[in-house]
Amino acid sequence: MEFLKSVFLSILTLLLVVSCSDKKESNPLSAKNSPPSLEIIGFVSETLTFIENSKYAFEFKVTDKEDNSLTVSAKSNDSSGVVEMQGTSSEGIYNANYTPFRKGQHIIEITVSDGLEKVNGNLTVNFIENNALLIIIPDNNIKNGDQIVFDGSRSSDVSGTIKKYYWFLESAGNRTLLQVGESNTFNYTVHARVGTNQAGLMVEDLAGNLSDTSWVAFEVDNQEPIADFEYATDFLKITITKNNSTDFDPFDEVEYRWLINDIEQTDARNKNTPFFSLESAGDVSLKLQVLDKNGGMNEQEENISVQGGQPNAVLNVPNSTTNGRSLILDGSGSNAPGNVAITKYYFYLLDNGQQLLSSGSNQTFTFTEKLPVGNHEFGLIVENANSLKSNMAKEDVEYRNTDPLANFELDAEIKKIVVTSNTSSDIDPGDQLTYNWFVNGEIKSTDQAPQFDLAAGDYIITLRVSDSYGGDSEKVVAIGVPGEPIAEFVFPASADSFAAHNDENIILDASNSEGGYLGGGIEKYMWYVKHPTGEIINLGETSTSQHTINTEYPVGVNQIGLKVTNNVGYETDFTWKNLTIENTAPIAKYTYKISAAKFQIIIDSNTSSDLDFGDTISYKWFLNYSYLPEFDDQPTPTFNINPGYEYTLKLRVVDNHGAFHEKQYQFWVLDD
């Protein structure tokens, strides 16, 4: 039978109660008896959907340390409920079924007895109807634009599985299906009429059966509208250029009221972007009140100065300058009609539009930005105490060319010079630079950062940098080019190759190595060995030309390598010379003993070895001069024998190069 999945209802709580208490009967043997143990595992859930005439499985576990004969029983507190289980006299896990005949709470009592003592346990379960159940989180202080959760997780269905959830909204008399899906929750961004609305949930099972719709009312609180406008002034006139006022609540209607100095301008009521003509200049208060039909109100107030009379901007600048010098923009000659004070100066760079450089009460501005060679236009607007601005005054300034600056860094390597950085520059923006490199007066490259391949020696490097307007400059550097150091060494007796066995000390002599031109002395000698497999191992560094190595290398032709580094950091490639490691035969060594019954020779230990690095050895056993292939490569075999005879036992140890060594014992095994 397919068991139903659990369903959780908001009006029910966890009701699993397991209580195990010992009830001891009077028996003189009970003092030595350990009571049985009862562990209740339970149903698949503490709350189950009720289906008439259905069986619901539950489990419990019984154990008894004394291995007594057990009596296990279970019954329901509901006389109509039926408990079924198999096996009632042994320990283990019991798989039982319960058939309820009504909804509600049921308690199943389980009793375990070993004949001496009893243990009881109660299992409580609730059986409920199927339905759709909806809750809203949060359930108050809800506004349009908020995100709330419609939660249907406590809905249930008698089939055991809810396939679909249908989410509804009823607002302003309109019912809308918001979403259909498999999730038991729905995140809803509120968009509903202010006041009482309803959320609804209907569920569908696998068979396509639909539940009734569960409706939950929720209140959407009114939000005040937002008053927001922009304006412009022009000689006794205020124009509303933009009205950004809004109301977040859908279906709300708003009303606009415009007030000047707190007096409503009734001819402008509910107009979006009106304009207002004033009879005289002065400071006025302009206010917009936005009211919605639910009693919310918001307002914006602006204090505006409306004046007449335009000031005159006068800009004085030098005819020309160069980058790197300060340019003074002078607006001190500006004036305003009627001796009205000029309170603000706006300085601009007019290349490619208007770039505001400065605004404030200072009559002058010091311009330090770098500009391309050529003519550039600057501008000035002034504003008087009545907030009236002048027209733009414009003046040209010529920016003359400045010579570039040649600068670079070099690094001398073996038989070459490398330009590591070229930081030549031109203070004039947009100038294109060209580079001419000379080695001992002869042009060698026009690259920005070239490399020169040269013989060892001393050189003069010159860089000439030119800009696109004919300006140029040079930098000259003297530098020496070093020669290559040389790594050279010999084996004992000045040999270029050598043969040895493992575990020998060999003196390597690198006194013929050289530091190279400008290299000075050799700072370190780096020694390596390359095995026949190609693996290279670092043997260490020395500051002197002699180095002693101890051979522990694979049999065959190895190579000893040397690199040297001089005292200016130049390092050679490898110099390799052959070192042949000759094979050394392995050593056979073992001990034996005779078994107590004298029918076996037991190899007690095998300490055979091979001196050569990386060699492998194999074992061949001979008994009474007969080769026993079945014991190949067994280091410590056991041989079956008969007592009363003389035996000869021999071990031959062979390395992977074919060399071998033997160890032989002769002895009697007496028959007692």
Phi and psi in degrees as a GROMACS rama.xvg file:
@    title "Ramachandran Plot"
@    xaxis  label "Phi"
@    yaxis  label "Psi"
@TYPE xy
-80.6549  123.286  GLU-2
-83.6378  145.697  PHE-3
-77.0179  144.106  LEU-4
-75.2964  153.024  LYS-5
-73.4266  147.525  SER-6
-128.373  133.895  VAL-7
-108.323  125.694  PHE-8
-105.81  144.278  LEU-9
-67.2181  -20.093  SER-10
-92.7323  -2.55013  ILE-11
-114.629  151.621  LEU-12
-122.87  169.17  THR-13
-62.3052  122.446  LEU-14
-122.175  19.8236  LEU-15
-75.3143  117.591  LEU-16
-125.526  115.223  VAL-17
-116.048  115.861  VAL-18
-127.959  119.735  SER-19
-114.51  119.096  CYS-20
-135.187  137.93  SER-21
-75.571  132.31  ASP-22
-121.954  103.849  LYS-23
-95.6617  129.513  LYS-24
-88.6268  154.225  GLU-25
-71.6454  116.948  SER-26
-155.59  129.076  ASN-27
-64.1489  -18.6819  PRO-28
-85.7641  -12.3111  LEU-29
-67.707  -21.4469  SER-30
-62.9844  -29.482  ALA-31
-98.8984  -4.17555  LYS-32
-92.7555  139.165  ASN-33
-95.3413  125.697  SER-34
-66.6828  156.047  PRO-35
-66.5786  164.976  PRO-36
-118.13  138.629  SER-37
-123.538  122.273  LEU-38
-118.991  115.916  GLU-39
-91.4206  120.023  ILE-40
-88.155  -40.6879  ILE-41
98.8289  -173.228  GLY-42
-79.2624  175.789  PHE-43
-65.8818  -21.3304  VAL-44
-155.117  158.511  SER-45
-78.3289  -18.0311  GLU-46
-126.639  124.671  THR-47
-126.988  151.043  LEU-48
-80.7107  128.912  THR-49
-77.8812  124.866  PHE-50
-126.713  124.801  ILE-51
-61.5225  138.438  GLU-52
63.0939  22.6639  ASN-53
-99.8113  149.514  SER-54
-99.9064  141.439  LYS-55
-123.394  124.358  TYR-56
-82.2981  144.36  ALA-57
-143.431  164.042  PHE-58
-132.586  151.986  GLU-59
-150.649  161.659  PHE-60
-123.104  134.532  LYS-61
-120.747  131.607  VAL-62
-134.59  154.619  THR-63
-148.086  117.249  ASP-64
-66.94  -25.4408  LYS-65
-89.9357  -3.54752  GLU-66
55.816  34.5879  ASP-67
-74.255  162.133  ASN-68
-73.1474  128.857  SER-69
-108.076  153.56  LEU-70
-123.321  118.54  THR-71
-118.903  129.478  VAL-72
-142.927  158.111  SER-73
-146.243  140.176  ALA-74
-147.844  158.055  LYS-75
-100.973  149.159  SER-76
-72.3931  -13.4723  ASN-77
-95.616  116.101  ASP-78
-62.2768  -20.1743  SER-79
-84.5864  -17.7874  SER-80
-76.6289  144.127  GLY-81
-119.897  128.199  VAL-82
-105.627  130.987  VAL-83
-124.709  135.125  GLU-84
-155.364  158.235  MET-85
-110.904  140.45  GLN-86
75.7853  115.723  GLY-87
-131.672  21.353  THR-88
-140.054  14.3189  SER-89
-137.653  163.69  SER-90
-84.9728  162.827  GLU-91
135.711  -168.38  GLY-92
-93.5931  126.068  ILE-93
-99.5766  127.086  TYR-94
-104.326  109.33  ASN-95
-117.616  162.976  ALA-96
-124.54  145.991  ASN-97
-128.907  130.112  TYR-98
-113.695  108.176  THR-99
-87.0011  154.138  PRO-100
-120.915  15.0535  PHE-101
-157.387  160.282  ARG-102
-81.6054  165.967  LYS-103
114.531  -164.271  GLY-104
-89.7467  134.843  GLN-105
-126.035  140.767  HIS-106
-121.256  123.472  ILE-107
-105.811  122.414  ILE-108
-99.08  126.455  GLU-109
-110.922  130.419  ILE-110
-123.292  133.663  THR-111
-125.698  127.983  VAL-112
-131.603  138.191  SER-113
-104.387  14.1967  ASP-114
91.5518  -18.176  GLY-115
-113.871  -40.0799  LEU-116
-140.275  157.223  GLU-117
-120.718  150.371  LYS-118
-131.274  130.293  VAL-119
-113.83  150.84  ASN-120
-146.611  143.12  GLY-121
-111.746  139.629  ASN-122
-123.316  118.592  LEU-123
-106.624  135.043  THR-124
-143.168  146.485  VAL-125
-111.015  135.701  ASN-126
-112.931  125.962  PHE-127
-125.506  167.031  ILE-128
-79.9676  168.392  GLU-129
-94.3113  141.83  ASN-130
-169.132  169.298  ASN-131
-94.5993  132.268  ALA-132
-135.1  126.331  LEU-133
-121.985  135.877  LEU-134
-129.085  156.656  ILE-135
-116.879  133.411  ILE-136
-126.993  121.402  ILE-137
-75.7699  171.738  PRO-138
-109.736  9.35624  ASP-139
-151.578  173.934  ASN-140
52.629  47.6485  ASN-141
-100.639  134.171  ILE-142
-129.195  157.467  LYS-143
-59.7268  138.153  ASN-144
95.5718  -20.5951  GLY-145
-70.3399  154.412  ASP-146
-105.674  122.499  GLN-147
-120.078  165.16  ILE-148
-113.132  123.928  VAL-149
-89.5853  116.547  PHE-150
-111.681  115.234  ASP-151
-113.601  20.6207  GLY-152
-67.054  -16.7673  SER-153
-96.0189  8.65029  ARG-154
-71.4098  157.387  SER-155
-142.715  164.312  SER-156
-147.458  140.714  ASP-157
-66.0119  -21.138  VAL-158
-75.4701  -11.9443  SER-159
94.8608  -18.5742  GLY-160
-138.043  128.529  THR-161
-94.6884  124.423  ILE-162
-88.126  -40.8815  LYS-163
-139.144  151.537  LYS-164
-121.24  126.47  TYR-165
-106.404  119.581  TYR-166
-107.563  130.885  TRP-167
-124.069  156.248  PHE-168
-131.74  131.926  LEU-169
-117.074  112.611  GLU-170
-141.932  133.309  SER-171
55.121  36.5561  ALA-172
80.3666  -0.0193781  GLY-173
-108.374  133.353  ASN-174
-107.066  126.869  ARG-175
-126.647  132.793  THR-176
-81.2549  114.04  LEU-177
-81.4323  -42.1636  LEU-178
-166.179  149.373  GLN-179
-124.546  128.541  VAL-180
-165.882  -178.251  GLY-181
-92.3384  -14.9144  GLU-182
-74.5381  142.073  SER-183
-87.033  6.80968  ASN-184
-133.152  155.987  THR-185
-140.696  120.835  PHE-186
-86.4247  116.524  ASN-187
-114.497  122.873  TYR-188
-86.1878  116.679  THR-189
-64.3431  126.873  VAL-190
-145.802  85.0747  HIS-191
-148.639  164.04  ALA-192
-67.1978  144.454  ARG-193
-60.0748  135.495  VAL-194
117.106  -150.995  GLY-195
-85.839  128.911  THR-196
-129.542  169.222  ASN-197
-131.564  137.527  GLN-198
-104.277  142.078  ALA-199
-129.624  151.286  GLY-200
-137.789  131.453  LEU-201
-127.971  137.72  MET-202
-115.631  154.281  VAL-203
-128.145  133.944  GLU-204
-92.1165  -176.369  ASP-205
-64.4337  -26.7334  LEU-206
-84.4387  -0.927725  ALA-207
87.7781  8.58172  GLY-208
-78.4974  136.567  ASN-209
-105.731  141.278  LEU-210
-82.8195  171.58  SER-211
-66.1067  159.83  ASP-212
-85.6921  129.249  THR-213
-92.6561  120.779  SER-214
-108.828  136.516  TRP-215
-130.787  127.01  VAL-216
-83.6962  145.561  ALA-217
-145.301  150.463  PHE-218
-100.45  133.992  GLU-219
-104.167  118.394  VAL-220
-76.9583  146.888  ASP-221
-71.5954  141.884  ASN-222
-113.627  137.837  GLN-223
-63.3104  143.772  GLU-224
-67.5546  170.874  PRO-225
-117.863  124.726  ILE-226
-93.0884  126.478  ALA-227
-156.674  118.977  ASP-228
-143.121  161.946  PHE-229
-125.305  153.661  GLU-230
-143.817  167.832  TYR-231
-140.24  149.659  ALA-232
-117.272  150.259  THR-233
-161.934  94.3341  ASP-234
49.4956  84.0922  PHE-235
61.8676  24.981  LEU-236
-139.129  134.917  LYS-237
-116.068  125.058  ILE-238
-116.23  126.346  THR-239
-77.5035  110.273  ILE-240
-87.4903  -24.7315  THR-241
-156.528  136.5  LYS-242
-118.258  104.775  ASN-243
-98.1416  14.2816  ASN-244
-61.1683  147.436  SER-245
-152.454  166.024  THR-246
-134.04  122.843  ASP-247
-70.0285  -23.7295  PHE-248
-83.4395  123.979  ASP-249
-65.6166  154.785  PRO-250
71.4439  -4.34732  PHE-251
-74.0508  146.281  ASP-252
-115.224  137.26  GLU-253
-115.609  157.572  VAL-254
-125.563  135.344  GLU-255
-103.026  132.058  TYR-256
-128.358  123.579  ARG-257
-104.387  129.586  TRP-258
-127.344  134.251  LEU-259
-114.088  122.646  ILE-260
51.9536  42.8165  ASN-261
67.4837  14.2078  ASP-262
-109.746  122.707  ILE-263
-68.3799  134.621  GLU-264
-92.0534  89.9159  GLN-265
-62.6769  -27.7342  THR-266
-71.3061  -11.5955  ASP-267
-104.441  3.56883  ALA-268
-58.5064  134.651  ARG-269
63.7691  13.2856  ASN-270
-87.7288  140.519  LYS-271
-73.9277  -53.8015  ASN-272
-132.91  72.5903  THR-273
-78.0097  175.66  PRO-274
-129.556  157.464  PHE-275
-131.47  126.936  PHE-276
-99.7057  131.729  SER-277
-106.769  150.498  LEU-278
-81.7619  -28.0685  GLU-279
-146.836  158.739  SER-280
-73.0332  160.275  ALA-281
148.771  -177.012  GLY-282
-90.4691  129.296  ASP-283
-128.308  155.652  VAL-284
-104.407  122.477  SER-285
-111.927  124.908  LEU-286
-128.358  138.697  LYS-287
-116.508  124.314  LEU-288
-107.744  128.057  GLN-289
-114.341  122.266  VAL-290
-119.099  137.363  LEU-291
-104.622  171.344  ASP-292
-76.4295  -7.73367  LYS-293
-98.9601  12.206  ASN-294
93.1318  0.75927  GLY-295
-79.5167  148.031  GLY-296
-149.69  142.088  MET-297
-143.379  150.755  ASN-298
-140.609  154.821  GLU-299
-126.098  134.084  GLN-300
-125.504  134.579  GLU-301
-126.105  133.563  GLU-302
-95.7729  119.785  ASN-303
-123.786  135.685  ILE-304
-100.099  123.508  SER-305
-114.485  117.573  VAL-306
-134.282  172.477  GLN-307
-129.307  166.842  GLY-308
94.3297  109.224  GLY-309
-98.4605  130.198  GLN-310
-74.2584  172.401  PRO-311
-120.642  123.682  ASN-312
-93.7483  133.791  ALA-313
-126.855  122.115  VAL-314
-114.898  126.329  LEU-315
-113.766  128.641  ASN-316
-141.424  158.115  VAL-317
-70.7025  159.634  PRO-318
-69.1591  -35.2069  ASN-319
-150.439  163.848  SER-320
-161.913  -177.622  THR-321
-131.741  156.743  THR-322
-62.6293  142.258  ASN-323
100.106  -16.1644  GLY-324
-101.91  153.162  ARG-325
-82.2354  135.041  SER-326
-106.387  122.142  LEU-327
-94.1914  117.264  ILE-328
-96.1476  119.658  LEU-329
-114.806  116.814  ASP-330
-111.833  20.151  GLY-331
-69.3585  -16.9858  SER-332
-85.5201  2.66906  GLY-333
-70.5967  155.902  SER-334
-148.849  167.089  ASN-335
-135.95  141.032  ALA-336
-59.0872  149.485  PRO-337
70.1829  19.921  GLY-338
56.3139  28.7795  ASN-339
-74.4509  133.798  VAL-340
-67.103  141.728  ALA-341
-87.0102  123.061  ILE-342
-105.559  -21.1615  THR-343
-139.26  144.238  LYS-344
-123.896  126.481  TYR-345
-113.748  109.347  TYR-346
-98.1175  137.671  PHE-347
-130.374  150.756  TYR-348
-103.241  124.559  LEU-349
-100.858  8.74789  LEU-350
-67.2615  127.049  ASP-351
54.5437  50.604  ASN-352
105.023  -167.526  GLY-353
-108.476  112.843  GLN-354
-106.642  112.253  GLN-355
-70.9015  122.507  LEU-356
-93.6537  -36.8395  LEU-357
-162.489  147.816  SER-358
-142.413  136.211  SER-359
161.901  -163.69  GLY-360
-89.0346  -7.97902  SER-361
-71.7603  133.912  ASN-362
-78.0078  -15.7641  GLN-363
-127.236  159.802  THR-364
-140.708  132.45  PHE-365
-95.036  115.239  THR-366
-99.2849  124.234  PHE-367
-121.378  -1.34798  THR-368
-66.4734  151.06  GLU-369
-88.5945  137.963  LYS-370
-128.073  152.189  LEU-371
-59.926  155.506  PRO-372
-60.6984  135.26  VAL-373
134.078  -169.565  GLY-374
-88.4331  140.702  ASN-375
-135.856  142.901  HIS-376
-106.78  133.22  GLU-377
-117.302  155.377  PHE-378
-138.366  162.092  GLY-379
-142.724  132.368  LEU-380
-122.883  136.526  ILE-381
-115.972  156.086  VAL-382
-130.21  133.188  GLU-383
-91.3811  -177.919  ASN-384
-66.4244  -16.8348  ALA-385
-93.1322  13.2855  ASN-386
66.5643  20.6567  SER-387
-92.2135  139.46  LEU-388
-108.806  152.007  LYS-389
-84.6192  172.796  SER-390
-73.8663  167.085  ASN-391
-77.9598  127.215  MET-392
-94.4205  135.645  ALA-393
-126.932  141.882  LYS-394
-145.067  144.803  GLU-395
-96.845  145.552  ASP-396
-131.736  130.438  VAL-397
-88.2459  128.367  GLU-398
-99.0417  113.062  TYR-399
-80.6879  159.488  ARG-400
-70.7895  144.009  ASN-401
-117.757  135.387  THR-402
-60.3384  145.999  ASP-403
-71.7835  174.379  PRO-404
-122.38  121.001  LEU-405
-85.3745  130.835  ALA-406
-157.924  136.051  ASN-407
-158.196  166.704  PHE-408
-127.252  142.527  GLU-409
-118.468  157.982  LEU-410
-139.324  127.493  ASP-411
-92.5159  124.356  ALA-412
-116.371  179.648  GLU-413
-62.4078  118.85  ILE-414
58.6167  26.8304  LYS-415
-161.436  158.347  LYS-416
-120.254  129.493  ILE-417
-114.824  128.784  VAL-418
-79.6237  105.97  VAL-419
-80.2338  -26.5279  THR-420
-156.615  142.453  SER-421
-123.788  98.6061  ASN-422
-102.46  26.1698  THR-423
-57.9912  146.634  SER-424
-146.341  164.478  SER-425
-136.592  123.449  ASP-426
-67.147  -19.4508  ILE-427
-83.5293  118.395  ASP-428
-59.8919  140.611  PRO-429
83.7383  -4.71372  GLY-430
-68.1401  138.323  ASP-431
-96.7526  125.448  GLN-432
-101.658  145.002  LEU-433
-119.85  151.664  THR-434
-125.282  132.583  TYR-435
-125.346  119.501  ASN-436
-104.719  132.368  TRP-437
-119.502  135.354  PHE-438
-115.928  114.313  VAL-439
53.0339  41.2002  ASN-440
86.6256  -4.99962  GLY-441
-108.407  128.167  GLU-442
-66.5055  132.675  ILE-443
-122.325  -23.7736  LYS-444
-161.636  154.262  SER-445
-119.501  12.0026  THR-446
-72.8122  163.392  ASP-447
-71.5759  -41.9929  GLN-448
-140.176  78.5805  ALA-449
-81.3682  177.965  PRO-450
-128.632  136.524  GLN-451
-114.688  122.065  PHE-452
-88.9919  116.098  ASP-453
-137.365  157.071  LEU-454
-74.5099  160.162  ALA-455
-59.0039  136.196  ALA-456
158.802  -171.033  GLY-457
-107.906  139.98  ASP-458
-139.838  156.334  TYR-459
-111.644  119.305  ILE-460
-106.969  127.763  ILE-461
-123.98  133.854  THR-462
-115.997  125.01  LEU-463
-110.771  120.508  ARG-464
-108.444  130.201  VAL-465
-124.65  144.42  SER-466
-102.965  178.016  ASP-467
-75.9333  -4.14473  SER-468
-110.648  13.3142  TYR-469
93.4194  -3.15526  GLY-470
-77.9448  147.773  GLY-471
-152.499  166.202  ASP-472
-156.914  161.601  SER-473
-128.618  155.54  GLU-474
-135.808  137.629  LYS-475
-122.947  134.883  VAL-476
-135.679  132.851  VAL-477
-95.606  135.993  ALA-478
-151.828  147.546  ILE-479
-102.719  143.136  GLY-480
-103.354  119.418  VAL-481
-78.788  157.206  PRO-482
-91.7913  174.159  GLY-483
-78.1835  137.032  GLU-484
-70.284  160.662  PRO-485
-124.409  128.448  ILE-486
-99.1122  119.717  ALA-487
-144.244  139.296  GLU-488
-152.791  164.825  PHE-489
-135.386  158.045  VAL-490
-82.6694  178.236  PHE-491
-52.201  148.758  PRO-492
63.1513  29.3016  ALA-493
57.8973  27.7999  SER-494
-80.5899  143.775  ALA-495
-87.693  -10.0567  ASP-496
-145.044  163.664  SER-497
-153.819  150.591  PHE-498
-124.099  138.104  ALA-499
-156.429  168.942  ALA-500
-98.7206  167.923  HIS-501
-67.0616  154.92  ASN-502
67.0202  38.4826  ASP-503
-116.922  145.932  GLU-504
-91.6118  128.76  ASN-505
-125.905  131.258  ILE-506
-94.647  122.724  ILE-507
-101.674  133.11  LEU-508
-118.974  114.441  ASP-509
-110.676  28.3858  ALA-510
-68.2214  -15.6004  SER-511
-85.5582  -0.967379  ASN-512
-67.7063  152.771  SER-513
-127.418  149.891  GLU-514
-84.4314  -17.9365  GLY-515
88.0769  164.545  GLY-516
-62.9348  130.258  TYR-517
66.8207  -1.49858  LEU-518
-82.2259  -20.983  GLY-519
69.3184  -148.117  GLY-520
-80.0673  169.247  GLY-521
-85.6701  129.695  ILE-522
-88.1548  -37.24  GLU-523
-154.529  151.644  LYS-524
-113.813  126.492  TYR-525
-114.191  118.721  MET-526
-106.945  143.341  TRP-527
-141.168  159.497  TYR-528
-128.959  137  VAL-529
-113.628  117.436  LYS-530
-74.1403  165.558  HIS-531
-56.7951  -24.5968  PRO-532
-76.3738  -9.0602  THR-533
97.0074  -8.77074  GLY-534
-68.2642  130.831  GLU-535
-106.641  129.497  ILE-536
-122.377  132.346  ILE-537
-75.5279  124.03  ASN-538
-95.7643  -0.687796  LEU-539
111.247  174.25  GLY-540
-116.22  149.659  GLU-541
-133.679  153.787  THR-542
-97.3137  -8.60336  SER-543
-111.222  165.852  THR-544
-79.2737  -13.3961  SER-545
-104.124  143.411  GLN-546
-146.667  129.149  HIS-547
-101.347  128.267  THR-548
-116.154  149.988  ILE-549
-107.688  123.16  ASN-550
-72.2435  123.12  THR-551
-147.818  65.0619  GLU-552
-124.798  162.798  TYR-553
-63.2946  150.805  PRO-554
-63.8283  137.314  VAL-555
124.407  -164.419  GLY-556
-88.6562  108.313  VAL-557
-97.3865  167.402  ASN-558
-128.473  132.735  GLN-559
-94.9713  130.706  ILE-560
-117.483  151.309  GLY-561
-137.303  134.283  LEU-562
-121.601  146.169  LYS-563
-125.462  150.794  VAL-564
-124.455  127.218  THR-565
-84.294  179.026  ASN-566
-79.9267  7.55196  ASN-567
-114.311  13.919  VAL-568
92.4723  5.86115  GLY-569
-85.0421  136.091  TYR-570
-121.072  138.274  GLU-571
-82.2656  170.106  THR-572
-78.0654  178.143  ASP-573
-68.9876  141.079  PHE-574
-111.393  119.733  THR-575
-110.257  140.66  TRP-576
-139.804  146.31  LYS-577
-78.13  133.798  ASN-578
-124.87  109.878  LEU-579
-90.6649  123.834  THR-580
-97.3403  115.849  ILE-581
-83.593  146.523  GLU-582
-68.7014  139.92  ASN-583
-114.322  130.109  THR-584
-63.3016  149.522  ALA-585
-72.2439  174.243  PRO-586
-119.36  123.253  ILE-587
-89.5115  129.07  ALA-588
-154.915  125.184  LYS-589
-157.305  167.311  TYR-590
-129.356  156.953  THR-591
-138.678  168.18  TYR-592
-150.357  158.736  LYS-593
-97.6753  135.776  ILE-594
-64.8559  160.529  SER-595
-60.9498  -33.4909  ALA-596
-84.8651  -6.13212  ALA-597
66.6775  24.3016  LYS-598
-108.255  5.26418  PHE-599
-142.79  143.234  GLN-600
-102.627  121.695  ILE-601
-110.593  123.476  ILE-602
-75.7165  110.629  ILE-603
-78.8886  -37.0439  ASP-604
-154.505  152.561  SER-605
-136.208  104.621  ASN-606
-110.615  29.3538  THR-607
-60.177  150.86  SER-608
-151.47  168.108  SER-609
-137.451  125.757  ASP-610
-69.5032  -26.2794  LEU-611
-75.6941  135.924  ASP-612
-63.9576  126.038  PHE-613
81.7247  -1.62937  GLY-614
-71.6384  148.746  ASP-615
-114.181  147.812  THR-616
-124.326  152.009  ILE-617
-126.115  162.668  SER-618
-120.085  134.952  TYR-619
-128.234  130.273  LYS-620
-111.89  139.706  TRP-621
-126.356  133.421  PHE-622
-126.461  121.104  LEU-623
51.1141  44.2236  ASN-624
70.0065  8.99453  TYR-625
-102.958  128.096  SER-626
-73.2395  130.699  TYR-627
-111.729  85.881  LEU-628
-63.5934  -23.0347  PRO-629
-67.1743  -13.2357  GLU-630
-105.535  15.2059  PHE-631
-56.3274  137.857  ASP-632
62.6825  15.7855  ASP-633
-95.7728  115.54  GLN-634
-70.2609  -32.8308  PRO-635
-135.673  70.6171  THR-636
-80.0316  174.036  PRO-637
-124.907  132.27  THR-638
-111.894  133.802  PHE-639
-85.4818  131.745  ASN-640
-137.75  175.22  ILE-641
-116.672  134.597  ASN-642
-70.9261  160.624  PRO-643
96.1348  13.8389  GLY-644
-132.86  162.295  TYR-645
-91.2943  140.297  GLU-646
-126.917  145.2  TYR-647
-116.821  119.703  THR-648
-116.39  125.01  LEU-649
-131.552  138.916  LYS-650
-115.406  127.785  LEU-651
-111.189  120.156  ARG-652
-102.67  123.481  VAL-653
-119.654  131.48  VAL-654
-90.4227  175.37  ASP-655
-73.8533  -0.0312597  ASN-656
-103.181  0.999263  HIS-657
94.7912  -10.0365  GLY-658
-72.4401  145.589  ALA-659
-144.329  166.307  PHE-660
-145.286  146.209  HIS-661
-122.885  147.425  GLU-662
-130.633  127.351  LYS-663
-129.537  139.491  GLN-664
-124.035  143.173  TYR-665
-120.954  135.434  GLN-666
-162.175  159.42  PHE-667
-100.523  143.7  TRP-668
-114.329  102.147  VAL-669
-79.7503  148.027  LEU-670
-95.5368  113.854  ASP-671
